[in-house]
Amino acid sequence: MRIVVTGGFGFLGRQVGDRLLATRTFRGVPIDRLVLADRIVPSGAGAVSDPLVEVVRGDLTDRLDEVFAEPVDVLVHLAAAVSAECEADFDLGMGANLDTTRALLEAARAQSAAGGPVPLLVFSSSVAVYGSDPALPLPPVVSESTLPTPRSSYGIQKLVCEHLIADYTRRGFVDGRVARLMTVSVRPGKPNAAASGFLSGIIREPLAGLPAICPVRPDLRVALASPRRTVEAILRIAEAERGTGRGRFDGGLPVNLPALTVSVAEMLATLRQVAGDAVADLVTVAPDPAVEALVGSWPAAFDHTRAAALGLAPDPSFASVVRDYLADHPDAVLADPTLGERQPGRGRWND
């Protein structure tokens, strides 16, 4: 069993890789090789030292011969340019998201045409495939049967890739599964170029004792999923057997991952409840029309029927999301905001 994770050293890629290394099996079959492919491999990356891991560095389109040097059984495609990057640089988005995915699909097709295994491919799409078109507003609750009308280059690129994967699957070139990710919050680490990045930043930065800007009106409602739930869903979709019935991946439709619907005001109120006034007051609301227009075009409420059939559920509350972040990243949190520096193990957060 040889599994490839593209974007393997990105935020989600690292977590998917860590889960696979922890179990060392896929559908009960031992993993012989876990290939982590990424443009940049950070120094000191722990997974690199594991004998099960093979690292492929560089632009994916230039490294496909290396990726497919041996048969690929499972391919988890997480590598992508993010939303605001794609709006700022059209060619970057088209190259990183559309052209790279097409090249990956062609390499998978060549493998199966040569008598190799038909790769199981999981593609991380996005809630950004939806948008409220003036001629066709979104319904109050969105499902997989809702017509996607993206309002961003990123959303268009993801939607085109979804259709390509559906056709390659129909033709038998791959066994494709598409997971439409909600905005993942709270992401650790440095801010990224995603338009939705502030939905992590308004929690992550204050918890670290740093100021943060909220670029949207507080009453804006958004659809979120924690890192834990997102990684769980990606792997559940990957491991699900084909067919009808609960726990199986049926048909070719994408799966909208379960979403917790919450307003930005509720997120900030949760931060105040969990961490106190001194932390919450580090957030300044300063609406940015461009960010608000882009993020505000995405739906906030979803029908979870298809995801629930796979055994997936949304986070129970935003307070649970914040508590997970505190538990998973204690070194990124200022234990007592009045101390002015990180003090792991000191101070106390409110329950």
Contacts in CASP RR format, 6 or more apart in sequence:
PFRMAT RR
TARGET T0000
AUTHOR 0000-0000-0000
METHOD contacts of the structure
MODEL  1
MRIVVTGGFGFLGRQVGDRLLATRTFRGVPIDRLVLADRIVPSGAGAVSD
PLVEVVRGDLTDRLDEVFAEPVDVLVHLAAAVSAECEADFDLGMGANLDT
TRALLEAARAQSAAGGPVPLLVFSSSVAVYGSDPALPLPPVVSESTLPTP
RSSYGIQKLVCEHLIADYTRRGFVDGRVARLMTVSVRPGKPNAAASGFLS
GIIREPLAGLPAICPVRPDLRVALASPRRTVEAILRIAEAERGTGRGRFD
GGLPVNLPALTVSVAEMLATLRQVAGDAVADLVTVAPDPAVEALVGSWPA
AFDHTRAAALGLAPDPSFASVVRDYLADHPDAVLADPTLGERQPGRGRWN
D
1 26 0 8 1.000
1 29 0 8 1.000
1 30 0 8 1.000
1 31 0 8 1.000
1 32 0 8 1.000
1 33 0 8 1.000
1 73 0 8 1.000
1 74 0 8 1.000
2 31 0 8 1.000
2 32 0 8 1.000
2 33 0 8 1.000
2 35 0 8 1.000
2 70 0 8 1.000
2 71 0 8 1.000
2 72 0 8 1.000
2 73 0 8 1.000
2 74 0 8 1.000
3 20 0 8 1.000
3 26 0 8 1.000
3 31 0 8 1.000
3 33 0 8 1.000
3 34 0 8 1.000
3 35 0 8 1.000
3 72 0 8 1.000
3 73 0 8 1.000
3 74 0 8 1.000
3 75 0 8 1.000
3 76 0 8 1.000
4 35 0 8 1.000
4 37 0 8 1.000
4 67 0 8 1.000
4 72 0 8 1.000
4 74 0 8 1.000
4 75 0 8 1.000
4 76 0 8 1.000
5 13 0 8 1.000
5 16 0 8 1.000
5 17 0 8 1.000
5 20 0 8 1.000
5 34 0 8 1.000
5 35 0 8 1.000
5 36 0 8 1.000
5 37 0 8 1.000
5 76 0 8 1.000
5 78 0 8 1.000
6 37 0 8 1.000
6 38 0 8 1.000
6 60 0 8 1.000
6 75 0 8 1.000
6 76 0 8 1.000
6 77 0 8 1.000
6 78 0 8 1.000
6 79 0 8 1.000
6 104 0 8 1.000
7 13 0 8 1.000
7 36 0 8 1.000
7 37 0 8 1.000
7 38 0 8 1.000
7 39 0 8 1.000
7 78 0 8 1.000
7 79 0 8 1.000
8 14 0 8 1.000
8 16 0 8 1.000
8 17 0 8 1.000
8 36 0 8 1.000
8 37 0 8 1.000
8 38 0 8 1.000
8 78 0 8 1.000
8 79 0 8 1.000
9 36 0 8 1.000
9 38 0 8 1.000
9 40 0 8 1.000
9 41 0 8 1.000
9 42 0 8 1.000
9 45 0 8 1.000
10 38 0 8 1.000
10 78 0 8 1.000
11 184 0 8 1.000
11 187 0 8 1.000
11 188 0 8 1.000
11 189 0 8 1.000
11 227 0 8 1.000
12 78 0 8 1.000
12 124 0 8 1.000
12 184 0 8 1.000
12 227 0 8 1.000
12 230 0 8 1.000
12 231 0 8 1.000
12 234 0 8 1.000
13 36 0 8 1.000
13 76 0 8 1.000
13 78 0 8 1.000
14 45 0 8 1.000
14 47 0 8 1.000
15 227 0 8 1.000
15 231 0 8 1.000
16 76 0 8 1.000
16 78 0 8 1.000
16 231 0 8 1.000
16 234 0 8 1.000
16 235 0 8 1.000
17 34 0 8 1.000
17 36 0 8 1.000
17 47 0 8 1.000
18 47 0 8 1.000
19 231 0 8 1.000
19 235 0 8 1.000
20 26 0 8 1.000
20 31 0 8 1.000
20 34 0 8 1.000
20 235 0 8 1.000
21 34 0 8 1.000
21 47 0 8 1.000
21 50 0 8 1.000
21 52 0 8 1.000
21 53 0 8 1.000
24 30 0 8 1.000
24 31 0 8 1.000
24 52 0 8 1.000
25 31 0 8 1.000
26 73 0 8 1.000
26 74 0 8 1.000
26 238 0 8 1.000
26 239 0 8 1.000
27 239 0 8 1.000
27 241 0 8 1.000
31 52 0 8 1.000
32 52 0 8 1.000
33 52 0 8 1.000
33 54 0 8 1.000
33 70 0 8 1.000
34 50 0 8 1.000
34 52 0 8 1.000
34 53 0 8 1.000
34 54 0 8 1.000
35 53 0 8 1.000
35 54 0 8 1.000
35 55 0 8 1.000
35 56 0 8 1.000
35 67 0 8 1.000
35 72 0 8 1.000
36 47 0 8 1.000
36 53 0 8 1.000
36 54 0 8 1.000
36 55 0 8 1.000
36 56 0 8 1.000
37 55 0 8 1.000
37 56 0 8 1.000
37 57 0 8 1.000
37 58 0 8 1.000
37 60 0 8 1.000
37 63 0 8 1.000
37 67 0 8 1.000
37 79 0 8 1.000
38 56 0 8 1.000
38 57 0 8 1.000
38 58 0 8 1.000
38 79 0 8 1.000
39 57 0 8 1.000
39 58 0 8 1.000
39 59 0 8 1.000
39 60 0 8 1.000
39 79 0 8 1.000
40 57 0 8 1.000
40 58 0 8 1.000
41 48 0 8 1.000
41 55 0 8 1.000
41 57 0 8 1.000
47 53 0 8 1.000
48 55 0 8 1.000
56 63 0 8 1.000
56 66 0 8 1.000
56 67 0 8 1.000
57 63 0 8 1.000
60 67 0 8 1.000
60 79 0 8 1.000
60 100 0 8 1.000
60 103 0 8 1.000
60 104 0 8 1.000
61 99 0 8 1.000
61 100 0 8 1.000
61 103 0 8 1.000
64 103 0 8 1.000
64 104 0 8 1.000
64 107 0 8 1.000
67 107 0 8 1.000
68 107 0 8 1.000
68 108 0 8 1.000
68 110 0 8 1.000
68 111 0 8 1.000
71 111 0 8 1.000
71 116 0 8 1.000
71 117 0 8 1.000
72 108 0 8 1.000
72 111 0 8 1.000
72 117 0 8 1.000
72 119 0 8 1.000
73 117 0 8 1.000
73 119 0 8 1.000
73 120 0 8 1.000
74 119 0 8 1.000
74 120 0 8 1.000
74 121 0 8 1.000
74 122 0 8 1.000
74 238 0 8 1.000
75 104 0 8 1.000
75 108 0 8 1.000
75 119 0 8 1.000
75 120 0 8 1.000
75 121 0 8 1.000
75 122 0 8 1.000
75 174 0 8 1.000
76 122 0 8 1.000
76 234 0 8 1.000
76 238 0 8 1.000
77 101 0 8 1.000
77 104 0 8 1.000
77 121 0 8 1.000
77 122 0 8 1.000
77 123 0 8 1.000
77 124 0 8 1.000
78 124 0 8 1.000
78 234 0 8 1.000
79 96 0 8 1.000
79 100 0 8 1.000
80 96 0 8 1.000
80 97 0 8 1.000
80 124 0 8 1.000
80 158 0 8 1.000
81 89 0 8 1.000
81 92 0 8 1.000
81 93 0 8 1.000
81 95 0 8 1.000
81 96 0 8 1.000
81 97 0 8 1.000
81 154 0 8 1.000
82 154 0 8 1.000
82 192 0 8 1.000
82 193 0 8 1.000
82 194 0 8 1.000
82 195 0 8 1.000
83 126 0 8 1.000
83 128 0 8 1.000
83 152 0 8 1.000
83 154 0 8 1.000
83 155 0 8 1.000
83 193 0 8 1.000
83 194 0 8 1.000
83 195 0 8 1.000
83 196 0 8 1.000
83 294 0 8 1.000
84 193 0 8 1.000
84 194 0 8 1.000
84 195 0 8 1.000
84 294 0 8 1.000
85 92 0 8 1.000
85 93 0 8 1.000
85 154 0 8 1.000
85 193 0 8 1.000
85 194 0 8 1.000
86 92 0 8 1.000
86 93 0 8 1.000
86 97 0 8 1.000
86 152 0 8 1.000
86 153 0 8 1.000
86 154 0 8 1.000
86 155 0 8 1.000
86 157 0 8 1.000
87 152 0 8 1.000
87 153 0 8 1.000
87 154 0 8 1.000
87 195 0 8 1.000
87 294 0 8 1.000
88 193 0 8 1.000
90 153 0 8 1.000
93 153 0 8 1.000
93 154 0 8 1.000
93 157 0 8 1.000
94 153 0 8 1.000
94 157 0 8 1.000
97 154 0 8 1.000
97 157 0 8 1.000
97 158 0 8 1.000
97 161 0 8 1.000
98 157 0 8 1.000
98 160 0 8 1.000
98 161 0 8 1.000
101 123 0 8 1.000
101 161 0 8 1.000
101 164 0 8 1.000
101 165 0 8 1.000
102 161 0 8 1.000
102 164 0 8 1.000
105 121 0 8 1.000
105 164 0 8 1.000
105 165 0 8 1.000
105 168 0 8 1.000
105 173 0 8 1.000
105 174 0 8 1.000
108 118 0 8 1.000
108 119 0 8 1.000
108 121 0 8 1.000
108 168 0 8 1.000
108 173 0 8 1.000
108 174 0 8 1.000
109 168 0 8 1.000
109 173 0 8 1.000
109 174 0 8 1.000
111 117 0 8 1.000
111 119 0 8 1.000
112 118 0 8 1.000
112 119 0 8 1.000
112 172 0 8 1.000
112 173 0 8 1.000
112 174 0 8 1.000
113 173 0 8 1.000
118 172 0 8 1.000
118 173 0 8 1.000
118 174 0 8 1.000
118 175 0 8 1.000
119 174 0 8 1.000
119 175 0 8 1.000
120 174 0 8 1.000
120 175 0 8 1.000
120 176 0 8 1.000
120 177 0 8 1.000
120 238 0 8 1.000
121 165 0 8 1.000
121 174 0 8 1.000
121 175 0 8 1.000
121 176 0 8 1.000
121 177 0 8 1.000
122 176 0 8 1.000
122 177 0 8 1.000
122 178 0 8 1.000
122 179 0 8 1.000
122 234 0 8 1.000
122 237 0 8 1.000
122 238 0 8 1.000
123 161 0 8 1.000
123 162 0 8 1.000
123 165 0 8 1.000
123 176 0 8 1.000
123 177 0 8 1.000
123 178 0 8 1.000
123 179 0 8 1.000
124 179 0 8 1.000
124 181 0 8 1.000
124 234 0 8 1.000
125 158 0 8 1.000
125 159 0 8 1.000
125 161 0 8 1.000
125 162 0 8 1.000
125 178 0 8 1.000
125 179 0 8 1.000
125 180 0 8 1.000
125 181 0 8 1.000
125 254 0 8 1.000
126 154 0 8 1.000
126 155 0 8 1.000
126 158 0 8 1.000
126 180 0 8 1.000
126 181 0 8 1.000
127 180 0 8 1.000
127 181 0 8 1.000
127 182 0 8 1.000
127 183 0 8 1.000
127 223 0 8 1.000
127 256 0 8 1.000
127 259 0 8 1.000
127 298 0 8 1.000
127 299 0 8 1.000
128 150 0 8 1.000
128 152 0 8 1.000
128 154 0 8 1.000
128 155 0 8 1.000
128 158 0 8 1.000
128 298 0 8 1.000
129 148 0 8 1.000
129 150 0 8 1.000
129 155 0 8 1.000
129 158 0 8 1.000
129 159 0 8 1.000
129 162 0 8 1.000
129 180 0 8 1.000
130 138 0 8 1.000
130 142 0 8 1.000
130 146 0 8 1.000
130 148 0 8 1.000
130 149 0 8 1.000
130 150 0 8 1.000
130 297 0 8 1.000
130 298 0 8 1.000
130 299 0 8 1.000
131 138 0 8 1.000
131 148 0 8 1.000
131 149 0 8 1.000
131 150 0 8 1.000
131 151 0 8 1.000
131 297 0 8 1.000
131 298 0 8 1.000
131 299 0 8 1.000
132 138 0 8 1.000
132 149 0 8 1.000
132 151 0 8 1.000
132 297 0 8 1.000
132 299 0 8 1.000
133 149 0 8 1.000
133 151 0 8 1.000
136 147 0 8 1.000
136 149 0 8 1.000
138 146 0 8 1.000
138 299 0 8 1.000
139 146 0 8 1.000
140 301 0 8 1.000
141 301 0 8 1.000
141 302 0 8 1.000
141 303 0 8 1.000
142 256 0 8 1.000
142 299 0 8 1.000
142 301 0 8 1.000
142 302 0 8 1.000
142 303 0 8 1.000
143 256 0 8 1.000
143 302 0 8 1.000
143 303 0 8 1.000
143 305 0 8 1.000
143 306 0 8 1.000
144 253 0 8 1.000
144 254 0 8 1.000
144 255 0 8 1.000
144 256 0 8 1.000
144 306 0 8 1.000
146 299 0 8 1.000
148 159 0 8 1.000
150 156 0 8 1.000
150 158 0 8 1.000
150 159 0 8 1.000
151 294 0 8 1.000
151 297 0 8 1.000
152 195 0 8 1.000
152 294 0 8 1.000
152 297 0 8 1.000
162 178 0 8 1.000
162 254 0 8 1.000
165 174 0 8 1.000
165 176 0 8 1.000
165 178 0 8 1.000
166 176 0 8 1.000
166 178 0 8 1.000
166 252 0 8 1.000
168 174 0 8 1.000
168 176 0 8 1.000
169 175 0 8 1.000
169 176 0 8 1.000
169 252 0 8 1.000
175 242 0 8 1.000
176 252 0 8 1.000
177 237 0 8 1.000
177 238 0 8 1.000
177 240 0 8 1.000
177 249 0 8 1.000
177 252 0 8 1.000
177 255 0 8 1.000
178 252 0 8 1.000
178 253 0 8 1.000
178 254 0 8 1.000
178 255 0 8 1.000
179 233 0 8 1.000
179 234 0 8 1.000
179 237 0 8 1.000
179 254 0 8 1.000
179 255 0 8 1.000
179 257 0 8 1.000
180 254 0 8 1.000
180 255 0 8 1.000
180 256 0 8 1.000
180 257 0 8 1.000
181 225 0 8 1.000
181 230 0 8 1.000
181 257 0 8 1.000
182 223 0 8 1.000
182 224 0 8 1.000
182 225 0 8 1.000
182 230 0 8 1.000
182 256 0 8 1.000
182 257 0 8 1.000
182 258 0 8 1.000
182 259 0 8 1.000
182 260 0 8 1.000
182 302 0 8 1.000
183 196 0 8 1.000
183 197 0 8 1.000
183 199 0 8 1.000
183 222 0 8 1.000
183 223 0 8 1.000
183 224 0 8 1.000
183 225 0 8 1.000
183 298 0 8 1.000
184 200 0 8 1.000
184 224 0 8 1.000
184 225 0 8 1.000
184 226 0 8 1.000
184 227 0 8 1.000
184 230 0 8 1.000
185 199 0 8 1.000
185 200 0 8 1.000
185 203 0 8 1.000
185 224 0 8 1.000
185 225 0 8 1.000
185 226 0 8 1.000
185 267 0 8 1.000
185 321 0 8 1.000
186 200 0 8 1.000
186 201 0 8 1.000
186 203 0 8 1.000
186 204 0 8 1.000
186 226 0 8 1.000
186 227 0 8 1.000
186 321 0 8 1.000
186 322 0 8 1.000
186 325 0 8 1.000
187 197 0 8 1.000
187 200 0 8 1.000
187 204 0 8 1.000
187 227 0 8 1.000
188 204 0 8 1.000
188 227 0 8 1.000
188 325 0 8 1.000
188 328 0 8 1.000
188 329 0 8 1.000
188 332 0 8 1.000
189 204 0 8 1.000
189 332 0 8 1.000
191 197 0 8 1.000
191 200 0 8 1.000
191 201 0 8 1.000
195 291 0 8 1.000
195 294 0 8 1.000
195 295 0 8 1.000
196 222 0 8 1.000
196 295 0 8 1.000
198 212 0 8 1.000
198 213 0 8 1.000
198 214 0 8 1.000
198 215 0 8 1.000
198 216 0 8 1.000
198 291 0 8 1.000
199 222 0 8 1.000
199 224 0 8 1.000
199 264 0 8 1.000
199 267 0 8 1.000
199 295 0 8 1.000
201 212 0 8 1.000
202 212 0 8 1.000
202 213 0 8 1.000
202 214 0 8 1.000
202 264 0 8 1.000
202 267 0 8 1.000
202 268 0 8 1.000
202 271 0 8 1.000
202 283 0 8 1.000
203 267 0 8 1.000
203 271 0 8 1.000
203 322 0 8 1.000
203 325 0 8 1.000
204 212 0 8 1.000
204 325 0 8 1.000
204 332 0 8 1.000
205 211 0 8 1.000
205 212 0 8 1.000
205 282 0 8 1.000
206 212 0 8 1.000
206 271 0 8 1.000
206 275 0 8 1.000
206 279 0 8 1.000
206 280 0 8 1.000
206 282 0 8 1.000
206 283 0 8 1.000
207 271 0 8 1.000
207 275 0 8 1.000
207 279 0 8 1.000
207 325 0 8 1.000
207 326 0 8 1.000
207 332 0 8 1.000
207 333 0 8 1.000
207 334 0 8 1.000
208 332 0 8 1.000
208 333 0 8 1.000
208 334 0 8 1.000
208 342 0 8 1.000
209 279 0 8 1.000
209 282 0 8 1.000
209 334 0 8 1.000
209 337 0 8 1.000
209 340 0 8 1.000
210 282 0 8 1.000
211 282 0 8 1.000
211 283 0 8 1.000
211 284 0 8 1.000
212 282 0 8 1.000
212 283 0 8 1.000
212 284 0 8 1.000
213 283 0 8 1.000
213 284 0 8 1.000
213 286 0 8 1.000
214 264 0 8 1.000
214 268 0 8 1.000
214 283 0 8 1.000
214 284 0 8 1.000
214 285 0 8 1.000
214 286 0 8 1.000
215 286 0 8 1.000
215 287 0 8 1.000
215 288 0 8 1.000
215 291 0 8 1.000
215 292 0 8 1.000
216 264 0 8 1.000
216 287 0 8 1.000
216 288 0 8 1.000
216 291 0 8 1.000
216 292 0 8 1.000
216 295 0 8 1.000
216 296 0 8 1.000
217 264 0 8 1.000
217 285 0 8 1.000
217 287 0 8 1.000
217 292 0 8 1.000
218 263 0 8 1.000
218 264 0 8 1.000
218 265 0 8 1.000
218 268 0 8 1.000
218 285 0 8 1.000
219 263 0 8 1.000
219 264 0 8 1.000
219 265 0 8 1.000
220 263 0 8 1.000
220 264 0 8 1.000
220 292 0 8 1.000
220 295 0 8 1.000
220 296 0 8 1.000
221 261 0 8 1.000
221 262 0 8 1.000
221 263 0 8 1.000
221 264 0 8 1.000
221 300 0 8 1.000
221 301 0 8 1.000
222 261 0 8 1.000
222 262 0 8 1.000
222 263 0 8 1.000
222 264 0 8 1.000
222 295 0 8 1.000
222 296 0 8 1.000
222 298 0 8 1.000
222 300 0 8 1.000
223 259 0 8 1.000
223 260 0 8 1.000
223 261 0 8 1.000
223 298 0 8 1.000
223 299 0 8 1.000
223 300 0 8 1.000
223 301 0 8 1.000
223 302 0 8 1.000
224 259 0 8 1.000
224 260 0 8 1.000
224 261 0 8 1.000
224 262 0 8 1.000
224 315 0 8 1.000
224 318 0 8 1.000
224 321 0 8 1.000
225 233 0 8 1.000
225 257 0 8 1.000
225 258 0 8 1.000
225 259 0 8 1.000
225 260 0 8 1.000
225 314 0 8 1.000
225 315 0 8 1.000
226 260 0 8 1.000
226 315 0 8 1.000
226 320 0 8 1.000
226 321 0 8 1.000
226 324 0 8 1.000
226 325 0 8 1.000
227 324 0 8 1.000
227 328 0 8 1.000
228 324 0 8 1.000
228 328 0 8 1.000
229 257 0 8 1.000
229 258 0 8 1.000
229 312 0 8 1.000
229 313 0 8 1.000
229 314 0 8 1.000
229 315 0 8 1.000
230 257 0 8 1.000
232 312 0 8 1.000
233 255 0 8 1.000
233 257 0 8 1.000
233 258 0 8 1.000
233 307 0 8 1.000
233 310 0 8 1.000
233 312 0 8 1.000
236 310 0 8 1.000
236 311 0 8 1.000
236 312 0 8 1.000
237 249 0 8 1.000
237 255 0 8 1.000
237 310 0 8 1.000
240 247 0 8 1.000
240 248 0 8 1.000
240 249 0 8 1.000
240 310 0 8 1.000
241 247 0 8 1.000
241 248 0 8 1.000
241 249 0 8 1.000
242 248 0 8 1.000
242 249 0 8 1.000
242 250 0 8 1.000
243 249 0 8 1.000
243 250 0 8 1.000
243 251 0 8 1.000
244 250 0 8 1.000
245 309 0 8 1.000
246 309 0 8 1.000
246 311 0 8 1.000
247 309 0 8 1.000
247 310 0 8 1.000
247 311 0 8 1.000
248 310 0 8 1.000
249 255 0 8 1.000
249 310 0 8 1.000
250 309 0 8 1.000
253 306 0 8 1.000
255 306 0 8 1.000
255 307 0 8 1.000
255 310 0 8 1.000
256 302 0 8 1.000
256 303 0 8 1.000
256 304 0 8 1.000
256 306 0 8 1.000
256 307 0 8 1.000
257 307 0 8 1.000
257 312 0 8 1.000
258 302 0 8 1.000
258 304 0 8 1.000
258 307 0 8 1.000
258 308 0 8 1.000
258 312 0 8 1.000
258 313 0 8 1.000
258 314 0 8 1.000
258 315 0 8 1.000
259 300 0 8 1.000
259 301 0 8 1.000
259 302 0 8 1.000
259 304 0 8 1.000
259 314 0 8 1.000
260 314 0 8 1.000
260 315 0 8 1.000
260 316 0 8 1.000
260 317 0 8 1.000
260 318 0 8 1.000
260 321 0 8 1.000
261 300 0 8 1.000
261 301 0 8 1.000
261 302 0 8 1.000
262 318 0 8 1.000
266 318 0 8 1.000
267 318 0 8 1.000
268 280 0 8 1.000
268 283 0 8 1.000
270 318 0 8 1.000
270 319 0 8 1.000
270 322 0 8 1.000
271 279 0 8 1.000
271 280 0 8 1.000
271 283 0 8 1.000
271 322 0 8 1.000
272 279 0 8 1.000
272 280 0 8 1.000
273 319 0 8 1.000
273 350 0 8 1.000
274 319 0 8 1.000
274 322 0 8 1.000
274 323 0 8 1.000
274 326 0 8 1.000
274 349 0 8 1.000
274 350 0 8 1.000
275 337 0 8 1.000
275 349 0 8 1.000
275 350 0 8 1.000
276 337 0 8 1.000
276 350 0 8 1.000
278 337 0 8 1.000
278 338 0 8 1.000
279 334 0 8 1.000
279 337 0 8 1.000
304 312 0 8 1.000
304 313 0 8 1.000
304 314 0 8 1.000
307 313 0 8 1.000
315 321 0 8 1.000
326 333 0 8 1.000
326 349 0 8 1.000
330 344 0 8 1.000
330 345 0 8 1.000
331 342 0 8 1.000
331 344 0 8 1.000
332 342 0 8 1.000
333 342 0 8 1.000
333 344 0 8 1.000
334 340 0 8 1.000
334 341 0 8 1.000
334 342 0 8 1.000
334 343 0 8 1.000
335 342 0 8 1.000
335 343 0 8 1.000
335 344 0 8 1.000
335 345 0 8 1.000
335 346 0 8 1.000
335 347 0 8 1.000
335 348 0 8 1.000
336 343 0 8 1.000
336 346 0 8 1.000
336 347 0 8 1.000
339 346 0 8 1.000
END
